[in-house]
Amino acid sequence: MPSIYYGDEQAYQGLKEERLGGDDAIRPELPDTPADLDPAGEWMRSLHRGLIGLRRQHAWLARARTEVETQSNEAITYVSSGQDQWLRVELSLAPQAQVVVTGADGELFRWAAGD
């Protein structure tokens, strides 16, 4: 199940340590205001905004059924369907990280690393 963990939308990375409090460094603290966000994370914020917009355009997804079509260590394709509608999501990491979302009307969203 795709999910967003604290800091993912900023492309934060951290290091888990095997010690008491070892999870503390996994995600850095968010700044006080959005204006203080690191510009290096803008590509990830843009990706999240696009996907959130797609989700808002398809409110039926809240009750959709999802079936995995293919999966591997580097890719997954799944279809979410409901209310006579469907979306196919293709996520891959290699040879280049990319996301492609299609529906009955064709391609609805595309993102590739470096775009």
Jmol script that loads the backbone (N, CA, C; Angstrom):
load data "model"
ATOM      1  N   MET A   1       0.851  -1.175   0.000  1.00  0.00           N
ATOM      2  CA  MET A   1       0.000   0.000   0.000  1.00  0.00           C
ATOM      3  C   MET A   1       0.896   1.238   0.000  1.00  0.00           C
ATOM      4  N   PRO A   2       0.802   2.042  -1.032  1.00  0.00           N
ATOM      5  CA  PRO A   2       1.585   3.280  -1.037  1.00  0.00           C
ATOM      6  C   PRO A   2       1.198   4.157   0.144  1.00  0.00           C
ATOM      7  N   SER A   3       2.178   4.779   0.748  1.00  0.00           N
ATOM      8  CA  SER A   3       1.914   5.672   1.866  1.00  0.00           C
ATOM      9  C   SER A   3       2.996   6.742   1.922  1.00  0.00           C
ATOM     10  N   ILE A   4       2.710   7.807   2.650  1.00  0.00           N
ATOM     11  CA  ILE A   4       3.662   8.890   2.834  1.00  0.00           C
ATOM     12  C   ILE A   4       4.054   8.916   4.298  1.00  0.00           C
ATOM     13  N   TYR A   5       5.340   8.780   4.576  1.00  0.00           N
ATOM     14  CA  TYR A   5       5.864   8.843   5.924  1.00  0.00           C
ATOM     15  C   TYR A   5       6.420  10.244   6.143  1.00  0.00           C
ATOM     16  N   TYR A   6       6.358  10.712   7.365  1.00  0.00           N
ATOM     17  CA  TYR A   6       6.850  12.043   7.712  1.00  0.00           C
ATOM     18  C   TYR A   6       8.180  12.331   7.021  1.00  0.00           C
ATOM     19  N   GLY A   7       8.227  13.411   6.263  1.00  0.00           N
ATOM     20  CA  GLY A   7       9.450  13.833   5.596  1.00  0.00           C
ATOM     21  C   GLY A   7       9.600  13.316   4.178  1.00  0.00           C
ATOM     22  N   ASP A   8       8.825  12.295   3.793  1.00  0.00           N
ATOM     23  CA  ASP A   8       8.922  11.776   2.423  1.00  0.00           C
ATOM     24  C   ASP A   8       8.650  12.879   1.404  1.00  0.00           C
ATOM     25  N   GLU A   9       7.687  13.735   1.713  1.00  0.00           N
ATOM     26  CA  GLU A   9       7.324  14.789   0.765  1.00  0.00           C
ATOM     27  C   GLU A   9       8.433  15.819   0.589  1.00  0.00           C
ATOM     28  N   GLN A  10       9.452  15.769   1.435  1.00  0.00           N
ATOM     29  CA  GLN A  10      10.604  16.670   1.329  1.00  0.00           C
ATOM     30  C   GLN A  10      11.847  15.940   0.816  1.00  0.00           C
ATOM     31  N   ALA A  11      11.707  14.642   0.547  1.00  0.00           N
ATOM     32  CA  ALA A  11      12.829  13.785   0.146  1.00  0.00           C
ATOM     33  C   ALA A  11      13.878  13.701   1.258  1.00  0.00           C
ATOM     34  N   TYR A  12      13.413  13.811   2.506  1.00  0.00           N
ATOM     35  CA  TYR A  12      14.331  13.689   3.631  1.00  0.00           C
ATOM     36  C   TYR A  12      14.887  12.277   3.700  1.00  0.00           C
ATOM     37  N   GLN A  13      16.104  12.184   4.133  1.00  0.00           N
ATOM     38  CA  GLN A  13      16.726  10.891   4.363  1.00  0.00           C
ATOM     39  C   GLN A  13      17.345  10.925   5.744  1.00  0.00           C
ATOM     40  N   GLY A  14      17.386   9.797   6.377  1.00  0.00           N
ATOM     41  CA  GLY A  14      17.959   9.732   7.705  1.00  0.00           C
ATOM     42  C   GLY A  14      18.620   8.398   7.927  1.00  0.00           C
ATOM     43  N   LEU A  15      19.232   8.259   9.071  1.00  0.00           N
ATOM     44  CA  LEU A  15      19.964   7.051   9.403  1.00  0.00           C
ATOM     45  C   LEU A  15      19.394   6.450  10.682  1.00  0.00           C
ATOM     46  N   LYS A  16      18.933   5.200  10.593  1.00  0.00           N
ATOM     47  CA  LYS A  16      18.452   4.489  11.778  1.00  0.00           C
ATOM     48  C   LYS A  16      19.652   3.843  12.449  1.00  0.00           C
ATOM     49  N   GLU A  17      19.739   4.030  13.752  1.00  0.00           N
ATOM     50  CA  GLU A  17      20.851   3.476  14.510  1.00  0.00           C
ATOM     51  C   GLU A  17      20.332   2.465  15.511  1.00  0.00           C
ATOM     52  N   GLU A  18      21.081   1.428  15.742  1.00  0.00           N
ATOM     53  CA  GLU A  18      20.711   0.392  16.710  1.00  0.00           C
ATOM     54  C   GLU A  18      21.143   0.836  18.109  1.00  0.00           C
ATOM     55  N   ARG A  19      20.323   1.695  18.708  1.00  0.00           N
ATOM     56  CA  ARG A  19      20.575   2.201  20.057  1.00  0.00           C
ATOM     57  C   ARG A  19      19.290   2.812  20.585  1.00  0.00           C
ATOM     58  N   LEU A  20      19.250   3.096  21.873  1.00  0.00           N
ATOM     59  CA  LEU A  20      18.104   3.771  22.454  1.00  0.00           C
ATOM     60  C   LEU A  20      17.931   5.122  21.762  1.00  0.00           C
ATOM     61  N   GLY A  21      16.735   5.392  21.258  1.00  0.00           N
ATOM     62  CA  GLY A  21      16.499   6.633  20.523  1.00  0.00           C
ATOM     63  C   GLY A  21      17.055   6.598  19.113  1.00  0.00           C
ATOM     64  N   GLY A  22      17.352   5.401  18.607  1.00  0.00           N
ATOM     65  CA  GLY A  22      17.974   5.262  17.294  1.00  0.00           C
ATOM     66  C   GLY A  22      17.105   5.670  16.131  1.00  0.00           C
ATOM     67  N   ASP A  23      15.806   5.853  16.370  1.00  0.00           N
ATOM     68  CA  ASP A  23      14.917   6.309  15.302  1.00  0.00           C
ATOM     69  C   ASP A  23      14.902   7.840  15.183  1.00  0.00           C
ATOM     70  N   ASP A  24      15.492   8.530  16.146  1.00  0.00           N
ATOM     71  CA  ASP A  24      15.407   9.986  16.195  1.00  0.00           C
ATOM     72  C   ASP A  24      15.947  10.668  14.937  1.00  0.00           C
ATOM     73  N   ALA A  25      16.991  10.119  14.350  1.00  0.00           N
ATOM     74  CA  ALA A  25      17.625  10.773  13.200  1.00  0.00           C
ATOM     75  C   ALA A  25      17.019  10.351  11.860  1.00  0.00           C
ATOM     76  N   ILE A  26      15.992   9.488  11.890  1.00  0.00           N
ATOM     77  CA  ILE A  26      15.448   9.014  10.617  1.00  0.00           C
ATOM     78  C   ILE A  26      14.862  10.170   9.806  1.00  0.00           C
ATOM     79  N   ARG A  27      14.200  11.087  10.449  1.00  0.00           N
ATOM     80  CA  ARG A  27      13.644  12.245   9.750  1.00  0.00           C
ATOM     81  C   ARG A  27      14.021  13.520  10.500  1.00  0.00           C
ATOM     82  N   PRO A  28      14.660  14.465   9.800  1.00  0.00           N
ATOM     83  CA  PRO A  28      14.991  15.736  10.446  1.00  0.00           C
ATOM     84  C   PRO A  28      13.732  16.521  10.790  1.00  0.00           C
ATOM     85  N   GLU A  29      13.866  17.447  11.686  1.00  0.00           N
ATOM     86  CA  GLU A  29      12.739  18.293  12.088  1.00  0.00           C
ATOM     87  C   GLU A  29      12.344  19.211  10.932  1.00  0.00           C
ATOM     88  N   LEU A  30      11.036  19.387  10.732  1.00  0.00           N
ATOM     89  CA  LEU A  30      10.558  20.311   9.711  1.00  0.00           C
ATOM     90  C   LEU A  30      10.801  21.750  10.164  1.00  0.00           C
ATOM     91  N   PRO A  31      11.044  22.663   9.216  1.00  0.00           N
ATOM     92  CA  PRO A  31      11.251  24.064   9.603  1.00  0.00           C
ATOM     93  C   PRO A  31       9.951  24.693  10.097  1.00  0.00           C
ATOM     94  N   ASP A  32      10.074  25.869  10.677  1.00  0.00           N
ATOM     95  CA  ASP A  32       8.917  26.563  11.244  1.00  0.00           C
ATOM     96  C   ASP A  32       7.903  27.001  10.187  1.00  0.00           C
ATOM     97  N   THR A  33       8.368  27.360   9.007  1.00  0.00           N
ATOM     98  CA  THR A  33       7.458  27.818   7.952  1.00  0.00           C
ATOM     99  C   THR A  33       7.818  27.145   6.631  1.00  0.00           C
ATOM    100  N   PRO A  34       6.851  27.023   5.706  1.00  0.00           N
ATOM    101  CA  PRO A  34       7.155  26.452   4.392  1.00  0.00           C
ATOM    102  C   PRO A  34       8.235  27.223   3.641  1.00  0.00           C
ATOM    103  N   ALA A  35       8.345  28.518   3.888  1.00  0.00           N
ATOM    104  CA  ALA A  35       9.368  29.326   3.217  1.00  0.00           C
ATOM    105  C   ALA A  35      10.773  28.868   3.580  1.00  0.00           C
ATOM    106  N   ASP A  36      10.912  28.185   4.703  1.00  0.00           N
ATOM    107  CA  ASP A  36      12.225  27.724   5.165  1.00  0.00           C
ATOM    108  C   ASP A  36      12.571  26.314   4.696  1.00  0.00           C
ATOM    109  N   LEU A  37      11.698  25.716   3.865  1.00  0.00           N
ATOM    110  CA  LEU A  37      11.986  24.372   3.363  1.00  0.00           C
ATOM    111  C   LEU A  37      13.208  24.396   2.448  1.00  0.00           C
ATOM    112  N   ASP A  38      13.967  23.329   2.481  1.00  0.00           N
ATOM    113  CA  ASP A  38      15.151  23.203   1.638  1.00  0.00           C
ATOM    114  C   ASP A  38      14.717  23.118   0.177  1.00  0.00           C
ATOM    115  N   PRO A  39      15.226  23.990  -0.690  1.00  0.00           N
ATOM    116  CA  PRO A  39      14.832  23.945  -2.102  1.00  0.00           C
ATOM    117  C   PRO A  39      15.233  22.639  -2.793  1.00  0.00           C
ATOM    118  N   ALA A  40      16.154  21.901  -2.235  1.00  0.00           N
ATOM    119  CA  ALA A  40      16.566  20.627  -2.842  1.00  0.00           C
ATOM    120  C   ALA A  40      15.427  19.613  -2.845  1.00  0.00           C
ATOM    121  N   GLY A  41      14.418  19.795  -2.001  1.00  0.00           N
ATOM    122  CA  GLY A  41      13.285  18.879  -1.950  1.00  0.00           C
ATOM    123  C   GLY A  41      12.123  19.285  -2.839  1.00  0.00           C
ATOM    124  N   GLU A  42      12.273  20.361  -3.616  1.00  0.00           N
ATOM    125  CA  GLU A  42      11.161  20.855  -4.445  1.00  0.00           C
ATOM    126  C   GLU A  42      10.683  19.818  -5.445  1.00  0.00           C
ATOM    127  N   TRP A  43      11.582  19.040  -6.013  1.00  0.00           N
ATOM    128  CA  TRP A  43      11.171  18.023  -6.987  1.00  0.00           C
ATOM    129  C   TRP A  43      10.216  17.018  -6.355  1.00  0.00           C
ATOM    130  N   MET A  44      10.472  16.645  -5.096  1.00  0.00           N
ATOM    131  CA  MET A  44       9.613  15.676  -4.425  1.00  0.00           C
ATOM    132  C   MET A  44       8.295  16.317  -4.003  1.00  0.00           C
ATOM    133  N   ARG A  45       8.342  17.567  -3.541  1.00  0.00           N
ATOM    134  CA  ARG A  45       7.101  18.270  -3.199  1.00  0.00           C
ATOM    135  C   ARG A  45       6.213  18.389  -4.430  1.00  0.00           C
ATOM    136  N   SER A  46       6.809  18.687  -5.571  1.00  0.00           N
ATOM    137  CA  SER A  46       6.051  18.804  -6.816  1.00  0.00           C
ATOM    138  C   SER A  46       5.404  17.470  -7.189  1.00  0.00           C
ATOM    139  N   LEU A  47       6.140  16.390  -7.042  1.00  0.00           N
ATOM    140  CA  LEU A  47       5.595  15.053  -7.319  1.00  0.00           C
ATOM    141  C   LEU A  47       4.411  14.766  -6.404  1.00  0.00           C
ATOM    142  N   HIS A  48       4.557  15.027  -5.111  1.00  0.00           N
ATOM    143  CA  HIS A  48       3.469  14.790  -4.160  1.00  0.00           C
ATOM    144  C   HIS A  48       2.253  15.651  -4.484  1.00  0.00           C
ATOM    145  N   ARG A  49       2.474  16.927  -4.834  1.00  0.00           N
ATOM    146  CA  ARG A  49       1.339  17.800  -5.185  1.00  0.00           C
ATOM    147  C   ARG A  49       0.584  17.241  -6.388  1.00  0.00           C
ATOM    148  N   GLY A  50       1.319  16.768  -7.388  1.00  0.00           N
ATOM    149  CA  GLY A  50       0.662  16.204  -8.567  1.00  0.00           C
ATOM    150  C   GLY A  50      -0.166  14.980  -8.234  1.00  0.00           C
ATOM    151  N   LEU A  51       0.393  14.092  -7.414  1.00  0.00           N
ATOM    152  CA  LEU A  51      -0.340  12.878  -7.046  1.00  0.00           C
ATOM    153  C   LEU A  51      -1.527  13.181  -6.133  1.00  0.00           C
ATOM    154  N   ILE A  52      -1.372  14.137  -5.246  1.00  0.00           N
ATOM    155  CA  ILE A  52      -2.496  14.535  -4.384  1.00  0.00           C
ATOM    156  C   ILE A  52      -3.605  15.147  -5.236  1.00  0.00           C
ATOM    157  N   GLY A  53      -3.234  15.957  -6.233  1.00  0.00           N
ATOM    158  CA  GLY A  53      -4.228  16.523  -7.140  1.00  0.00           C
ATOM    159  C   GLY A  53      -4.977  15.448  -7.906  1.00  0.00           C
ATOM    160  N   LEU A  54      -4.240  14.431  -8.358  1.00  0.00           N
ATOM    161  CA  LEU A  54      -4.874  13.315  -9.057  1.00  0.00           C
ATOM    162  C   LEU A  54      -5.865  12.606  -8.143  1.00  0.00           C
ATOM    163  N   ARG A  55      -5.482  12.376  -6.912  1.00  0.00           N
ATOM    164  CA  ARG A  55      -6.366  11.723  -5.934  1.00  0.00           C
ATOM    165  C   ARG A  55      -7.617  12.552  -5.691  1.00  0.00           C
ATOM    166  N   ARG A  56      -7.466  13.858  -5.587  1.00  0.00           N
ATOM    167  CA  ARG A  56      -8.625  14.730  -5.352  1.00  0.00           C
ATOM    168  C   ARG A  56      -9.568  14.744  -6.542  1.00  0.00           C
ATOM    169  N   GLN A  57      -9.041  14.594  -7.746  1.00  0.00           N
ATOM    170  CA  GLN A  57      -9.877  14.552  -8.941  1.00  0.00           C
ATOM    171  C   GLN A  57     -10.662  13.256  -9.050  1.00  0.00           C
ATOM    172  N   HIS A  58     -10.244  12.244  -8.312  1.00  0.00           N
ATOM    173  CA  HIS A  58     -10.878  10.925  -8.375  1.00  0.00           C
ATOM    174  C   HIS A  58     -11.281  10.492  -6.963  1.00  0.00           C
ATOM    175  N   ALA A  59     -12.295  11.167  -6.421  1.00  0.00           N
ATOM    176  CA  ALA A  59     -12.735  10.913  -5.043  1.00  0.00           C
ATOM    177  C   ALA A  59     -13.131   9.455  -4.822  1.00  0.00           C
ATOM    178  N   TRP A  60     -13.562   8.761  -5.854  1.00  0.00           N
ATOM    179  CA  TRP A  60     -13.966   7.358  -5.744  1.00  0.00           C
ATOM    180  C   TRP A  60     -12.818   6.466  -5.275  1.00  0.00           C
ATOM    181  N   LEU A  61     -11.581   6.935  -5.399  1.00  0.00           N
ATOM    182  CA  LEU A  61     -10.438   6.127  -4.957  1.00  0.00           C
ATOM    183  C   LEU A  61     -10.480   5.810  -3.459  1.00  0.00           C
ATOM    184  N   ALA A  62     -11.182   6.634  -2.688  1.00  0.00           N
ATOM    185  CA  ALA A  62     -11.274   6.393  -1.246  1.00  0.00           C
ATOM    186  C   ALA A  62     -11.922   5.048  -0.938  1.00  0.00           C
ATOM    187  N   ARG A  63     -12.735   4.538  -1.848  1.00  0.00           N
ATOM    188  CA  ARG A  63     -13.422   3.262  -1.639  1.00  0.00           C
ATOM    189  C   ARG A  63     -13.052   2.219  -2.698  1.00  0.00           C
ATOM    190  N   ALA A  64     -12.009   2.516  -3.435  1.00  0.00           N
ATOM    191  CA  ALA A  64     -11.605   1.621  -4.526  1.00  0.00           C
ATOM    192  C   ALA A  64     -11.001   0.319  -4.002  1.00  0.00           C
ATOM    193  N   ARG A  65     -11.066  -0.685  -4.852  1.00  0.00           N
ATOM    194  CA  ARG A  65     -10.380  -1.956  -4.598  1.00  0.00           C
ATOM    195  C   ARG A  65      -9.109  -1.935  -5.417  1.00  0.00           C
ATOM    196  N   THR A  66      -8.029  -2.403  -4.837  1.00  0.00           N
ATOM    197  CA  THR A  66      -6.739  -2.372  -5.514  1.00  0.00           C
ATOM    198  C   THR A  66      -6.202  -3.779  -5.666  1.00  0.00           C
ATOM    199  N   GLU A  67      -5.766  -4.082  -6.882  1.00  0.00           N
ATOM    200  CA  GLU A  67      -5.166  -5.382  -7.173  1.00  0.00           C
ATOM    201  C   GLU A  67      -3.808  -5.176  -7.809  1.00  0.00           C
ATOM    202  N   VAL A  68      -2.822  -5.901  -7.315  1.00  0.00           N
ATOM    203  CA  VAL A  68      -1.479  -5.836  -7.872  1.00  0.00           C
ATOM    204  C   VAL A  68      -1.435  -6.700  -9.128  1.00  0.00           C
ATOM    205  N   GLU A  69      -0.959  -6.107 -10.218  1.00  0.00           N
ATOM    206  CA  GLU A  69      -0.806  -6.857 -11.469  1.00  0.00           C
ATOM    207  C   GLU A  69       0.572  -7.497 -11.552  1.00  0.00           C
ATOM    208  N   THR A  70       1.606  -6.716 -11.284  1.00  0.00           N
ATOM    209  CA  THR A  70       2.977  -7.228 -11.295  1.00  0.00           C
ATOM    210  C   THR A  70       3.760  -6.547 -10.188  1.00  0.00           C
ATOM    211  N   GLN A  71       4.763  -7.261  -9.692  1.00  0.00           N
ATOM    212  CA  GLN A  71       5.630  -6.650  -8.686  1.00  0.00           C
ATOM    213  C   GLN A  71       6.992  -7.316  -8.714  1.00  0.00           C
ATOM    214  N   SER A  72       7.991  -6.526  -8.376  1.00  0.00           N
ATOM    215  CA  SER A  72       9.357  -7.013  -8.239  1.00  0.00           C
ATOM    216  C   SER A  72      10.055  -6.108  -7.235  1.00  0.00           C
ATOM    217  N   ASN A  73      11.323  -6.322  -7.019  1.00  0.00           N
ATOM    218  CA  ASN A  73      12.054  -5.455  -6.098  1.00  0.00           C
ATOM    219  C   ASN A  73      12.175  -4.034  -6.635  1.00  0.00           C
ATOM    220  N   GLU A  74      12.054  -3.867  -7.949  1.00  0.00           N
ATOM    221  CA  GLU A  74      12.268  -2.563  -8.559  1.00  0.00           C
ATOM    222  C   GLU A  74      11.026  -1.946  -9.181  1.00  0.00           C
ATOM    223  N   ALA A  75       9.895  -2.649  -9.153  1.00  0.00           N
ATOM    224  CA  ALA A  75       8.707  -2.104  -9.814  1.00  0.00           C
ATOM    225  C   ALA A  75       7.437  -2.747  -9.277  1.00  0.00           C
ATOM    226  N   ILE A  76       6.355  -2.002  -9.412  1.00  0.00           N
ATOM    227  CA  ILE A  76       5.029  -2.534  -9.085  1.00  0.00           C
ATOM    228  C   ILE A  76       4.013  -1.875 -10.016  1.00  0.00           C
ATOM    229  N   THR A  77       3.065  -2.658 -10.463  1.00  0.00           N
ATOM    230  CA  THR A  77       1.933  -2.147 -11.231  1.00  0.00           C
ATOM    231  C   THR A  77       0.673  -2.629 -10.540  1.00  0.00           C
ATOM    232  N   TYR A  78      -0.236  -1.682 -10.254  1.00  0.00           N
ATOM    233  CA  TYR A  78      -1.498  -2.071  -9.631  1.00  0.00           C
ATOM    234  C   TYR A  78      -2.640  -1.279 -10.256  1.00  0.00           C
ATOM    235  N   VAL A  79      -3.835  -1.836 -10.132  1.00  0.00           N
ATOM    236  CA  VAL A  79      -5.042  -1.199 -10.661  1.00  0.00           C
ATOM    237  C   VAL A  79      -6.001  -0.978  -9.503  1.00  0.00           C
ATOM    238  N   SER A  80      -6.467   0.251  -9.377  1.00  0.00           N
ATOM    239  CA  SER A  80      -7.508   0.593  -8.408  1.00  0.00           C
ATOM    240  C   SER A  80      -8.787   0.828  -9.190  1.00  0.00           C
ATOM    241  N   SER A  81      -9.881   0.213  -8.735  1.00  0.00           N
ATOM    242  CA  SER A  81     -11.138   0.346  -9.470  1.00  0.00           C
ATOM    243  C   SER A  81     -12.308   0.494  -8.513  1.00  0.00           C
ATOM    244  N   GLY A  82     -13.348   1.134  -9.032  1.00  0.00           N
ATOM    245  CA  GLY A  82     -14.575   1.320  -8.266  1.00  0.00           C
ATOM    246  C   GLY A  82     -15.493   2.266  -8.997  1.00  0.00           C
ATOM    247  N   GLN A  83     -16.772   2.153  -8.743  1.00  0.00           N
ATOM    248  CA  GLN A  83     -17.792   3.002  -9.355  1.00  0.00           C
ATOM    249  C   GLN A  83     -17.616   3.061 -10.875  1.00  0.00           C
ATOM    250  N   ASP A  84     -17.361   1.909 -11.483  1.00  0.00           N
ATOM    251  CA  ASP A  84     -17.189   1.795 -12.932  1.00  0.00           C
ATOM    252  C   ASP A  84     -16.034   2.631 -13.471  1.00  0.00           C
ATOM    253  N   GLN A  85     -15.034   2.876 -12.640  1.00  0.00           N
ATOM    254  CA  GLN A  85     -13.849   3.624 -13.047  1.00  0.00           C
ATOM    255  C   GLN A  85     -12.615   2.844 -12.618  1.00  0.00           C
ATOM    256  N   TRP A  86     -11.475   3.168 -13.210  1.00  0.00           N
ATOM    257  CA  TRP A  86     -10.239   2.502 -12.828  1.00  0.00           C
ATOM    258  C   TRP A  86      -9.039   3.401 -13.129  1.00  0.00           C
ATOM    259  N   LEU A  87      -7.973   3.159 -12.388  1.00  0.00           N
ATOM    260  CA  LEU A  87      -6.674   3.782 -12.634  1.00  0.00           C
ATOM    261  C   LEU A  87      -5.605   2.705 -12.525  1.00  0.00           C
ATOM    262  N   ARG A  88      -4.658   2.719 -13.434  1.00  0.00           N
ATOM    263  CA  ARG A  88      -3.504   1.817 -13.372  1.00  0.00           C
ATOM    264  C   ARG A  88      -2.285   2.658 -13.001  1.00  0.00           C
ATOM    265  N   VAL A  89      -1.579   2.213 -11.984  1.00  0.00           N
ATOM    266  CA  VAL A  89      -0.387   2.904 -11.511  1.00  0.00           C
ATOM    267  C   VAL A  89       0.817   2.005 -11.758  1.00  0.00           C
ATOM    268  N   GLU A  90       1.796   2.556 -12.460  1.00  0.00           N
ATOM    269  CA  GLU A  90       3.043   1.849 -12.724  1.00  0.00           C
ATOM    270  C   GLU A  90       4.172   2.629 -12.059  1.00  0.00           C
ATOM    271  N   LEU A  91       4.809   2.004 -11.084  1.00  0.00           N
ATOM    272  CA  LEU A  91       5.939   2.614 -10.376  1.00  0.00           C
ATOM    273  C   LEU A  91       7.172   1.770 -10.664  1.00  0.00           C
ATOM    274  N   SER A  92       8.258   2.418 -11.033  1.00  0.00           N
ATOM    275  CA  SER A  92       9.490   1.664 -11.246  1.00  0.00           C
ATOM    276  C   SER A  92      10.687   2.480 -10.781  1.00  0.00           C
ATOM    277  N   LEU A  93      11.725   1.767 -10.388  1.00  0.00           N
ATOM    278  CA  LEU A  93      12.959   2.404  -9.937  1.00  0.00           C
ATOM    279  C   LEU A  93      14.070   2.293 -10.959  1.00  0.00           C
ATOM    280  N   ALA A  94      13.989   1.311 -11.841  1.00  0.00           N
ATOM    281  CA  ALA A  94      15.068   1.079 -12.798  1.00  0.00           C
ATOM    282  C   ALA A  94      14.479   0.848 -14.181  1.00  0.00           C
ATOM    283  N   PRO A  95      15.096   1.262 -15.230  1.00  0.00           N
ATOM    284  CA  PRO A  95      16.414   1.896 -15.234  1.00  0.00           C
ATOM    285  C   PRO A  95      16.386   3.345 -14.742  1.00  0.00           C
ATOM    286  N   GLN A  96      15.193   3.929 -14.656  1.00  0.00           N
ATOM    287  CA  GLN A  96      15.017   5.291 -14.154  1.00  0.00           C
ATOM    288  C   GLN A  96      13.758   5.310 -13.303  1.00  0.00           C
ATOM    289  N   ALA A  97      13.797   6.015 -12.173  1.00  0.00           N
ATOM    290  CA  ALA A  97      12.608   6.121 -11.330  1.00  0.00           C
ATOM    291  C   ALA A  97      11.516   6.863 -12.092  1.00  0.00           C
ATOM    292  N   GLN A  98      10.311   6.258 -12.108  1.00  0.00           N
ATOM    293  CA  GLN A  98       9.203   6.913 -12.785  1.00  0.00           C
ATOM    294  C   GLN A  98       7.870   6.418 -12.252  1.00  0.00           C
ATOM    295  N   VAL A  99       6.850   7.242 -12.462  1.00  0.00           N
ATOM    296  CA  VAL A  99       5.469   6.926 -12.116  1.00  0.00           C
ATOM    297  C   VAL A  99       4.613   7.272 -13.328  1.00  0.00           C
ATOM    298  N   VAL A 100       3.756   6.340 -13.736  1.00  0.00           N
ATOM    299  CA  VAL A 100       2.812   6.591 -14.827  1.00  0.00           C
ATOM    300  C   VAL A 100       1.442   6.130 -14.347  1.00  0.00           C
ATOM    301  N   VAL A 101       0.457   7.020 -14.445  1.00  0.00           N
ATOM    302  CA  VAL A 101      -0.917   6.693 -14.061  1.00  0.00           C
ATOM    303  C   VAL A 101      -1.791   6.841 -15.300  1.00  0.00           C
ATOM    304  N   THR A 102      -2.519   5.774 -15.624  1.00  0.00           N
ATOM    305  CA  THR A 102      -3.441   5.805 -16.760  1.00  0.00           C
ATOM    306  C   THR A 102      -4.837   5.439 -16.279  1.00  0.00           C
ATOM    307  N   GLY A 103      -5.812   5.856 -17.058  1.00  0.00           N
ATOM    308  CA  GLY A 103      -7.203   5.526 -16.789  1.00  0.00           C
ATOM    309  C   GLY A 103      -7.915   5.315 -18.108  1.00  0.00           C
ATOM    310  N   ALA A 104      -9.216   5.227 -18.061  1.00  0.00           N
ATOM    311  CA  ALA A 104     -10.008   4.993 -19.266  1.00  0.00           C
ATOM    312  C   ALA A 104      -9.791   6.092 -20.307  1.00  0.00           C
ATOM    313  N   ASP A 105      -9.451   7.293 -19.861  1.00  0.00           N
ATOM    314  CA  ASP A 105      -9.243   8.419 -20.773  1.00  0.00           C
ATOM    315  C   ASP A 105      -7.786   8.554 -21.221  1.00  0.00           C
ATOM    316  N   GLY A 106      -6.947   7.585 -20.898  1.00  0.00           N
ATOM    317  CA  GLY A 106      -5.543   7.641 -21.294  1.00  0.00           C
ATOM    318  C   GLY A 106      -4.637   8.014 -20.133  1.00  0.00           C
ATOM    319  N   GLU A 107      -3.470   8.548 -20.468  1.00  0.00           N
ATOM    320  CA  GLU A 107      -2.486   8.902 -19.448  1.00  0.00           C
ATOM    321  C   GLU A 107      -2.958  10.123 -18.664  1.00  0.00           C
ATOM    322  N   LEU A 108      -2.949   9.993 -17.332  1.00  0.00           N
ATOM    323  CA  LEU A 108      -3.406  11.069 -16.456  1.00  0.00           C
ATOM    324  C   LEU A 108      -2.268  11.750 -15.724  1.00  0.00           C
ATOM    325  N   PHE A 109      -1.171  11.028 -15.559  1.00  0.00           N
ATOM    326  CA  PHE A 109      -0.045  11.579 -14.786  1.00  0.00           C
ATOM    327  C   PHE A 109       1.213  10.851 -15.183  1.00  0.00           C
ATOM    328  N   ARG A 110       2.307  11.597 -15.307  1.00  0.00           N
ATOM    329  CA  ARG A 110       3.607  11.002 -15.590  1.00  0.00           C
ATOM    330  C   ARG A 110       4.680  11.816 -14.886  1.00  0.00           C
ATOM    331  N   TRP A 111       5.597  11.103 -14.268  1.00  0.00           N
ATOM    332  CA  TRP A 111       6.766  11.742 -13.653  1.00  0.00           C
ATOM    333  C   TRP A 111       7.940  10.790 -13.825  1.00  0.00           C
ATOM    334  N   ALA A 112       9.108  11.355 -14.120  1.00  0.00           N
ATOM    335  CA  ALA A 112      10.334  10.566 -14.191  1.00  0.00           C
ATOM    336  C   ALA A 112      11.441  11.365 -13.517  1.00  0.00           C
ATOM    337  N   ALA A 113      12.350  10.663 -12.858  1.00  0.00           N
ATOM    338  CA  ALA A 113      13.462  11.311 -12.197  1.00  0.00           C
ATOM    339  C   ALA A 113      14.204  12.187 -13.207  1.00  0.00           C
ATOM    340  N   GLY A 114      14.527  13.383 -12.788  1.00  0.00           N
ATOM    341  CA  GLY A 114      15.221  14.300 -13.671  1.00  0.00           C
ATOM    342  C   GLY A 114      14.319  15.226 -14.450  1.00  0.00           C
ATOM    343  N   ASP A 115      13.004  14.994 -14.386  1.00  0.00           N
ATOM    344  CA  ASP A 115      12.059  15.878 -15.096  1.00  0.00           C
ATOM    345  C   ASP A 115      11.959  17.224 -14.406  1.00  0.00           C
TER     346      ASP A 115
END
end "model"
wireframe off; spacefill off
backbone 0.3
color backbone group
